[in-house]
Amino acid sequence: MTKLKSDFEEKLLHKKIGSHLLYVELRCKLVAWWGYYFWEKCDNFDVNDHLKFLPESDFSLHDVRNPEDWNKLINHVTHERIWAKDKPLWEILLMENVTTQRASEQTLLIFRCSHVLCDGQSILNMTGNLFQPEKVHMGQNFQHNVLNLYSQTFDVTQIPPPHQRLHEFPEIFTKTMESMPMHVFKKVKDVYQVDHLSLLLAGVAFAIRQTYLCQGLKVDKQIKVLFTLPLPNHSTKLCNDLMQGYRNCATLLFLLGSILLLLSVQCRNILSVEFFGGKSHVITYLPLLEELARKGDNVTLISPSIGLTKEENIHEIFSIDVATILNEYQIHPFEMTERNEKINFLTLFTNLVPKKCREMYDRHEIQALYNIDFDLIILHYFLNDCSLGFVDRVMSKNGTKSTPTPLVVFSTINAPSSIVQYMTFTQRFVNFGLNQVLDAVRTFYYLPAMEGVYKEKLGLDAPSVGEIFGRASLLLSNGHVSINRPKPNLPNVIQVGGMHSRKAKELPKKIQDFLSSGGDDGFILFSLGTYLPSSAMSPQKRAIFVNVFSRLKQKVIWKYESNDIPDLQKNILLSKYLPQQDLLGHDKIRLFITHCGTGSWEEAIFHGVPQIGIPFFGEQPLNARTAENRGYLVRLDWNELTEERLMEAIQEVISNPK
C-alpha cells in the first residue's frame, strides 16, 4: 500500500505537463449550479481517503471462488458503496489474501470511479503513466497499438443472453469496422441497459486483450480485463452520476493481475497573452481564465501583474507593467494634468515600447511557448500590437501546424468613439474627423513601429497586424448595453462588460474592525486605480483630501501607497492594497470616489454605489460623463478641485435620496 500510494502521488497526482497538473479532476469534486455540473477543487482532499484497504466491516469475504460470493463482491463495489458528495468520485480498494477461481492468496486491487471521470483513451494514458507497461513486458508498441484500435469503432458480434449470471458471461467479442450499425449498437444498449460509454469501454477492454494475442502474449498471465455489466436483479439502467445524483453510480471494475488499469483526464492548453498592461487590466478578464482552470484546463498567463490568482492550473509568466514604464521615464499623470498636457498613449508607446518588447521576445520562457500545441489563444488587445508576431508564431506552433490555433481577442477598454454620448451634428462631424486622424496615426506611425519589432525578431515574412487580427474567431468587448449606448456589432463580437464583478466577500479583520467602530454613518472609499497612485499627488492636492476627510462623520478608506501623511484623524484609514469589490459590496458604503477607470466604474455600478468621478485620461472622461448624465455620479475636474467643491460634492451624493 505504501508503494502504491507513493507511485500514485508521484506519477498521477503530482504529474505535470510543464508547470500544469495533468490529472486535475482526481482532486476535484462535482458541484451543481443551475442544473449544470462543474468540477471544483476539493480543499480537504486526502489521498488516504481514496486509496485504502477495503474494510472488513464493509465486506468480509476473502474466498470468492463461489460465483455467488464473487457476485456479492461485485455488487458491493458497484451498488452498495455510495459516493461522498464532497469528495472526488474515485477510490482504490485493496484486498489481501483473496482466493478466486484463478488462484489463492491473491492481492486484489479494485479501482472504482464515476463515469463522469473516464473514457477509454484516458484509461490507457493513465495506465502508461502509473504502471509503465513496457516494464512488465507488454511490448514497446503496446500503447500505440491499443490507441490505434481505439480509434476504430467496435461492433458487437456475440451477445450473451441477459439471463446468464455475470461470471458466466463470455467476453464481449468485437471486431473493428469502418462503421457501426446503429441498430446493433442500440440492441446491445437495450439488452444490457447500459449507456453508450459503457459499451465503447467494453470494446476497448477487448481491444487490449486482442493486442496481447496479436503479440503472441498469454493473456491470462499478463492481463485480465473484466467490464462489469448490470446484474440480473439490477433495477435501473447503468448510468453516470450526472443522471442519478450520486447513488448507484456506474462503476468500472478492472483486474490487472494483482494491479488495475487506471484512468486519466484530458484537458486543453490555453494561452493568455498580455505583454504590456497593468493589474486593473488583468482583473477584468482573470475570472474567465480562472473558470477555465477550475474546469481542468491548463492556462498559461503572460501577465503584467502576477499573484492575483491561486488557481493551481494557471501558470503565470510576468511581463511588463505599464506603471513601471511610466515611472522609468518620469511620466507623472498628476503633473501633466495640472499642466494641461494630454497623455497620448499611442505616441507614448511608439517611443517607449519597442525596447521592452524586444526584451520580451528574447526571454527563454517566451520562446519555449513556440513549440507548445495550444488549443486556444486569448490576446489582451489594448496596446499589445507588438506581441502579435509572437501570437502568430504560437498559433502555427512554430510553423508546424497547418490549421492555426483559434484566437480570441479581449478588449479591456470598450473603445469610445466620441467625447459625449449624445452629439449634435457639429460634434459628430468633429468626432468623425478626430477618428480619421487617430486611425491615420495608428496606421502610418504606430503600427509600423510595432510590426518592425516582431519582424526584426521573427523575420520579415511575418504577417502584418491586420492579417493576424483578421484570423481572430471572437472578440470579447468590455462593454455592456446597460452602461453604454446600444450599437451594432458583428456576430463574433460579444459584450462581456462587468464579467469580473462579483459579490462581496468577508473583509480583512483590520478593515472590518475599522468600519465597525463607525456606527451607522457608513464609510467612503477613495481610490484612483493602478496608474494614479495617490502618494504621487502634490502636497497641495493631498491637503485638500486630508482636510475634507477629517471633517466628515463618515469613515474614509483611502488607497494610498506610502505612509507620509502625519497626524491623520482617526476616521481615515490608509492602505496600499484594498479589496475593492468587497468594500463596494459592503452594506455600510455610502460613496466611491474614483478616477472612472472602466473596471472600477463597472464594479461600482454592479454593487449600486454612487460615485464622485475625477477623470484624467483615456476612457475615464467618457465614463464620467456617461455616469453623470445618468444621475449616479458627480464629476469633478482635477485642476478646479478645492476643499469647498469636494465637500459640496460629498454632501450632495450622501444626502441626495436618489
NUFI-424699 format. One line per 8 residues: for each residue x, y, z of C-alpha. Coordinates in steps of 0.05 Angstrom, whole numbers. Layout:
residues N
X Y Z ~ ...
This chain:
residues 658
0 0 0 ~ 56 48 17 ~ 90 36 -51 ~ 24 43 -87 ~ 9 110 -53 ~ 78 135 -67 ~ 73 117 -141 ~ 3 144 -147
22 211 -118 ~ 87 217 -157 ~ 62 192 -225 ~ -10 216 -224 ~ -30 267 -171 ~ 34 308 -179 ~ 47 293 -253 ~ 52 356 -295
57 378 -366 ~ 105 436 -360 ~ 80 470 -297 ~ 9 445 -302 ~ -21 385 -265 ~ -43 332 -315 ~ -97 295 -275 ~ -133 353 -245
-202 321 -233 ~ -172 269 -187 ~ -170 325 -135 ~ -238 354 -154 ~ -310 344 -132 ~ -371 351 -175 ~ -416 411 -159 ~ -483 432 -188
-503 503 -207 ~ -569 519 -241 ~ -576 448 -267 ~ -505 446 -295 ~ -446 407 -266 ~ -375 433 -257 ~ -310 409 -228 ~ -288 446 -165
-224 437 -126 ~ -234 395 -64 ~ -199 434 -9 ~ -199 376 41 ~ -172 325 -9 ~ -131 269 24 ~ -105 212 -18 ~ -114 166 43
-189 174 36 ~ -186 144 -34 ~ -130 94 -32 ~ -143 44 25 ~ -157 -27 45 ~ -228 -50 37 ~ -254 -51 109 ~ -274 -119 137
-336 -85 164 ~ -357 -68 93 ~ -341 -135 60 ~ -312 -193 99 ~ -309 -249 47 ~ -239 -267 22 ~ -257 -332 -13 ~ -297 -314 -74
-287 -377 -115 ~ -362 -389 -110 ~ -397 -350 -165 ~ -449 -326 -115 ~ -395 -297 -70 ~ -360 -266 -130 ~ -425 -231 -148 ~ -432 -206 -77
-364 -172 -83 ~ -382 -140 -149 ~ -450 -119 -123 ~ -417 -87 -62 ~ -367 -48 -105 ~ -416 -26 -158 ~ -480 -15 -119 ~ -473 -14 -43
-415 35 -37 ~ -442 107 -41 ~ -401 167 -65 ~ -390 223 -16 ~ -415 287 -48 ~ -358 330 -22 ~ -303 282 -47 ~ -273 264 -114
-311 208 -148 ~ -259 152 -147 ~ -226 104 -99 ~ -177 46 -100 ~ -193 -12 -53 ~ -140 -63 -35 ~ -158 -134 -13 ~ -103 -182 10
-103 -258 14 ~ -162 -266 -33 ~ -179 -333 -64 ~ -211 -333 -133 ~ -224 -386 -185 ~ -157 -368 -215 ~ -111 -373 -154 ~ -106 -366 -79
-72 -314 -35 ~ -80 -261 -88 ~ -76 -186 -76 ~ -138 -156 -108 ~ -136 -83 -125 ~ -203 -53 -144 ~ -210 15 -176 ~ -279 45 -179
-298 112 -208 ~ -356 150 -235 ~ -369 150 -310 ~ -362 226 -310 ~ -287 216 -300 ~ -267 166 -352 ~ -263 145 -424 ~ -221 91 -459
-167 139 -482 ~ -156 166 -412 ~ -152 96 -381 ~ -96 77 -429 ~ -58 142 -417 ~ -61 136 -341 ~ -42 63 -343 ~ 21 82 -381
38 136 -331 ~ 27 94 -269 ~ 47 24 -288 ~ 95 37 -345 ~ 72 -23 -387 ~ 138 -31 -424 ~ 170 -52 -358 ~ 121 -110 -350
137 -138 -419 ~ 77 -111 -454 ~ 118 -92 -514 ~ 143 -25 -537 ~ 84 -15 -585 ~ 31 -36 -535 ~ 0 33 -523 ~ 8 54 -596
-29 -9 -619 ~ -85 -1 -569 ~ -94 73 -586 ~ -97 53 -659 ~ -151 2 -643 ~ -189 51 -601 ~ -191 100 -659 ~ -236 49 -695
-309 37 -679 ~ -329 -30 -648 ~ -387 -74 -667 ~ -413 -128 -620 ~ -418 -194 -657 ~ -436 -241 -600 ~ -487 -221 -548 ~ -495 -268 -488
-567 -278 -464 ~ -585 -229 -408 ~ -609 -283 -361 ~ -539 -311 -352 ~ -501 -293 -289 ~ -445 -243 -295 ~ -390 -293 -281 ~ -415 -338 -337
-414 -283 -389 ~ -364 -296 -444 ~ -321 -236 -462 ~ -356 -187 -508 ~ -323 -203 -575 ~ -314 -145 -621 ~ -285 -130 -688 ~ -263 -65 -719
-300 -40 -778 ~ -309 25 -817 ~ -378 40 -788 ~ -421 13 -732 ~ -494 -2 -749 ~ -535 38 -700 ~ -589 -16 -695 ~ -536 -64 -668
-510 -12 -620 ~ -580 4 -596 ~ -597 -70 -589 ~ -538 -84 -542 ~ -551 -20 -504 ~ -624 -40 -492 ~ -610 -113 -475 ~ -558 -96 -422
-588 -30 -400 ~ -522 6 -409 ~ -503 74 -437 ~ -461 87 -499 ~ -397 99 -459 ~ -403 32 -424 ~ -409 -4 -490 ~ -349 32 -520
-307 15 -459 ~ -326 -57 -466 ~ -298 -53 -537 ~ -234 -22 -510 ~ -228 -79 -459 ~ -229 -129 -516 ~ -181 -87 -557 ~ -130 -91 -501
-137 -167 -497 ~ -134 -173 -573 ~ -70 -132 -575 ~ -37 -182 -528 ~ -59 -240 -570 ~ -32 -208 -633 ~ 35 -200 -599 ~ 36 -274 -581
29 -259 -506 ~ -10 -303 -459 ~ -68 -260 -437 ~ -85 -300 -374 ~ -16 -287 -345 ~ -9 -215 -366 ~ -76 -181 -361 ~ -147 -197 -345
-197 -142 -362 ~ -268 -151 -339 ~ -321 -100 -356 ~ -378 -106 -307 ~ -448 -106 -336 ~ -511 -100 -293 ~ -531 -159 -251 ~ -598 -193 -268
-632 -160 -209 ~ -606 -91 -225 ~ -669 -49 -227 ~ -645 13 -262 ~ -601 23 -323 ~ -527 34 -314 ~ -516 109 -316 ~ -470 162 -291
-472 209 -231 ~ -498 267 -272 ~ -563 229 -281 ~ -570 192 -215 ~ -545 241 -163 ~ -490 201 -131 ~ -529 136 -120 ~ -520 70 -156
-463 102 -196 ~ -437 65 -256 ~ -372 33 -238 ~ -316 2 -278 ~ -282 -58 -246 ~ -216 -78 -277 ~ -169 -132 -252 ~ -98 -127 -277
-65 -189 -249 ~ -56 -161 -179 ~ -58 -89 -203 ~ -110 -49 -241 ~ -116 -4 -300 ~ -127 69 -281 ~ -154 129 -317 ~ -133 199 -337
-168 262 -358 ~ -150 303 -419 ~ -151 378 -414 ~ -139 436 -460 ~ -78 482 -463 ~ -98 555 -464 ~ -51 614 -472 ~ -69 685 -449
-23 740 -476 ~ -13 810 -448 ~ 58 836 -460 ~ 40 906 -433 ~ -14 927 -384 ~ -30 932 -311 ~ -65 900 -253 ~ -131 934 -269
-130 904 -339 ~ -115 833 -315 ~ -171 835 -264 ~ -224 846 -318 ~ -211 781 -354 ~ -179 738 -300 ~ -246 707 -277 ~ -254 677 -346
-186 644 -342 ~ -199 620 -270 ~ -264 587 -291 ~ -228 551 -348 ~ -175 529 -299 ~ -226 504 -249 ~ -257 461 -304 ~ -190 427 -314
-157 467 -369 ~ -83 486 -365 ~ -76 561 -372 ~ -11 597 -385 ~ -20 670 -367 ~ 30 722 -393 ~ 12 778 -346 ~ 39 846 -324
13 832 -254 ~ 24 764 -221 ~ -1 735 -156 ~ -74 754 -169 ~ -98 682 -172 ~ -89 620 -130 ~ -113 571 -183 ~ -64 513 -189
-78 505 -264 ~ -56 576 -280 ~ 18 584 -294 ~ 39 657 -293 ~ 95 689 -334 ~ 110 760 -313 ~ 111 811 -369 ~ 116 887 -366
74 933 -323 ~ 58 1000 -356 ~ 64 1034 -289 ~ 137 1013 -287 ~ 148 1045 -356 ~ 115 1110 -333 ~ 159 1113 -272 ~ 223 1094 -310
212 1151 -360 ~ 189 1201 -307 ~ 118 1207 -334 ~ 74 1235 -279 ~ -1 1238 -297 ~ -18 1286 -239 ~ 34 1337 -261 ~ 16 1330 -334
-57 1342 -318 ~ -41 1403 -278 ~ 0 1430 -337 ~ -60 1414 -383 ~ -18 1364 -421 ~ -55 1305 -451 ~ -27 1235 -446 ~ -27 1205 -516
-14 1131 -504 ~ -7 1119 -579 ~ 53 1164 -589 ~ 79 1148 -519 ~ 81 1074 -533 ~ 110 1083 -602 ~ 171 1114 -569 ~ 177 1071 -506
150 1002 -522 ~ 199 975 -576 ~ 257 966 -528 ~ 215 930 -476 ~ 181 888 -529 ~ 247 863 -556 ~ 265 841 -486 ~ 201 800 -483
218 764 -548 ~ 288 748 -522 ~ 264 715 -458 ~ 272 639 -455 ~ 204 626 -423 ~ 170 664 -481 ~ 210 627 -534 ~ 193 560 -501
120 572 -517 ~ 130 569 -592 ~ 133 493 -592 ~ 73 480 -547 ~ 9 459 -581 ~ -43 506 -551 ~ -118 495 -562 ~ -137 568 -553
-102 635 -550 ~ -133 695 -515 ~ -100 762 -532 ~ -109 823 -490 ~ -113 876 -544 ~ -100 945 -513 ~ -32 970 -537 ~ -5 899 -547
4 901 -622 ~ 79 886 -617 ~ 61 817 -587 ~ 23 796 -650 ~ 84 765 -682 ~ 92 721 -621 ~ 17 704 -624 ~ 22 686 -698
82 641 -685 ~ 47 604 -628 ~ -17 597 -670 ~ 23 557 -721 ~ 65 521 -668 ~ 128 550 -698 ~ 104 536 -768 ~ 87 462 -757
11 467 -755 ~ -30 470 -818 ~ -92 494 -781 ~ -78 554 -735 ~ -98 554 -663 ~ -163 594 -653 ~ -152 666 -630 ~ -198 705 -583
-185 779 -574 ~ -205 812 -508 ~ -211 888 -507 ~ -206 915 -437 ~ -229 984 -458 ~ -295 987 -494 ~ -264 1038 -542 ~ -305 1102 -542
-317 1135 -609 ~ -339 1201 -580 ~ -327 1250 -524 ~ -401 1252 -508 ~ -455 1201 -518 ~ -508 1247 -548 ~ -477 1292 -601 ~ -502 1348 -645
-486 1347 -719 ~ -426 1391 -709 ~ -399 1346 -653 ~ -410 1285 -697 ~ -372 1318 -754 ~ -314 1337 -708 ~ -315 1267 -677 ~ -312 1235 -746
-252 1278 -764 ~ -216 1261 -699 ~ -227 1187 -711 ~ -197 1192 -781 ~ -136 1228 -753 ~ -126 1175 -699 ~ -134 1119 -750 ~ -82 1152 -794
-33 1160 -736 ~ -43 1087 -717 ~ -37 1061 -788 ~ 23 1101 -812 ~ 61 1116 -747 ~ 45 1068 -690 ~ 33 1001 -726 ~ 96 1003 -770
138 1012 -707 ~ 104 952 -673 ~ 110 908 -735 ~ 183 928 -741 ~ 197 899 -672 ~ 168 830 -684 ~ 193 825 -757 ~ 263 841 -731
257 782 -683 ~ 218 732 -726 ~ 235 751 -797 ~ 209 799 -850 ~ 159 747 -875 ~ 119 753 -811 ~ 47 775 -827 ~ 21 845 -814
-20 866 -755 ~ -82 868 -798 ~ -71 797 -825 ~ -63 769 -755 ~ -124 805 -727 ~ -163 780 -787 ~ -154 709 -762 ~ -189 724 -696
-250 680 -685 ~ -282 720 -630 ~ -277 790 -599 ~ -296 799 -526 ~ -311 872 -514 ~ -310 901 -444 ~ -375 939 -453 ~ -448 928 -440
-513 956 -466 ~ -534 974 -395 ~ -477 1024 -386 ~ -463 1045 -458 ~ -507 1066 -516 ~ -531 1008 -558 ~ -491 1000 -622 ~ -490 948 -678
-438 893 -672 ~ -417 835 -717 ~ -439 766 -694 ~ -370 748 -668 ~ -367 810 -622 ~ -392 794 -553 ~ -400 846 -498 ~ -375 820 -431
-370 884 -391 ~ -373 872 -316 ~ -353 799 -323 ~ -304 808 -266 ~ -356 837 -218 ~ -376 791 -161 ~ -410 790 -94 ~ -371 817 -35
-330 771 10 ~ -311 778 82 ~ -263 836 95 ~ -195 830 129 ~ -201 838 204 ~ -164 904 206 ~ -211 937 157 ~ -273 905 188
-254 929 258 ~ -243 999 230 ~ -312 1000 197 ~ -347 970 258 ~ -327 1030 300 ~ -362 1078 253 ~ -434 1067 271 ~ -490 1078 220
-456 1136 184 ~ -421 1087 139 ~ -357 1099 101 ~ -327 1129 38 ~ -279 1091 -8 ~ -226 1132 -45 ~ -183 1100 -98 ~ -152 1127 -162
-132 1060 -191 ~ -67 1029 -215 ~ -34 1085 -256 ~ -52 1143 -209 ~ -21 1128 -141 ~ -48 1178 -90 ~ 21 1183 -58 ~ 45 1217 -123
-3 1276 -120 ~ 23 1344 -99 ~ 23 1364 -25 ~ -29 1418 -41 ~ -78 1368 -72 ~ -66 1318 -17 ~ -81 1370 35 ~ -149 1383 3
-170 1310 13 ~ -140 1305 83 ~ -174 1368 108 ~ -242 1350 78 ~ -240 1277 102 ~ -221 1299 172 ~ -285 1339 178 ~ -331 1282 158
-371 1239 205 ~ -363 1180 158 ~ -302 1135 159 ~ -256 1141 99 ~ -215 1084 69 ~ -162 1113 23 ~ -118 1073 -25 ~ -52 1107 -10
16 1077 -29 ~ 61 1105 26 ~ 59 1127 99 ~ 79 1200 92 ~ 15 1233 119 ~ 27 1251 193 ~ -26 1263 246 ~ -85 1232 209
-153 1236 240 ~ -180 1170 268 ~ -234 1167 216 ~ -183 1158 159 ~ -150 1092 142 ~ -94 1088 92 ~ -77 1023 56 ~ -31 1005 -2
-78 949 -22 ~ -153 946 -16 ~ -203 891 -31 ~ -242 939 -73 ~ -301 894 -92 ~ -310 871 -21 ~ -313 943 2 ~ -360 964 -54
-407 908 -35 ~ -406 925 40 ~ -473 947 68 ~ -442 1009 101 ~ -411 1041 40 ~ -440 1109 23 ~ -396 1135 -33 ~ -339 1116 -80
-290 1170 -102 ~ -258 1143 -166 ~ -218 1160 -228 ~ -272 1126 -270 ~ -228 1072 -299 ~ -272 1021 -334 ~ -260 965 -284 ~ -275 1006 -222
-334 1040 -257 ~ -366 973 -274 ~ -355 946 -204 ~ -388 1007 -172 ~ -448 1000 -219 ~ -453 926 -203 ~ -455 940 -128 ~ -501 1001 -136
-453 1051 -104 ~ -460 1126 -121 ~ -395 1159 -144 ~ -354 1222 -147 ~ -313 1219 -211 ~ -245 1253 -221 ~ -225 1230 -292 ~ -155 1241 -321
-142 1206 -388 ~ -163 1150 -435 ~ -235 1126 -428 ~ -243 1158 -359 ~ -274 1225 -382 ~ -326 1190 -425 ~ -344 1142 -368 ~ -351 1201 -321
-396 1240 -369 ~ -439 1178 -382 ~ -449 1165 -307 ~ -462 1239 -294 ~ -516 1242 -349 ~ -549 1181 -319 ~ -550 1211 -249 ~ -506 1166 -207
-441 1206 -208 ~ -418 1277 -192 ~ -359 1296 -237 ~ -302 1339 -211 ~ -244 1370 -251 ~ -176 1357 -221 ~ -150 1426 -238 ~ -210 1461 -207
-212 1418 -144 ~ -218 1456 -78 ~ -238 1437 -7 ~ -305 1472 -16 ~ -321 1438 -82 ~ -301 1369 -56 ~ -342 1377 8 ~ -401 1402 -32
-398 1341 -78 ~ -392 1292 -20 ~ -453 1322 15 ~ -492 1324 -49 ~ -482 1249 -61 ~ -492 1226 11 ~ -553 1269 27 ~ -588 1262 -41
-640 1206 -33 ~ -638 1187 -106
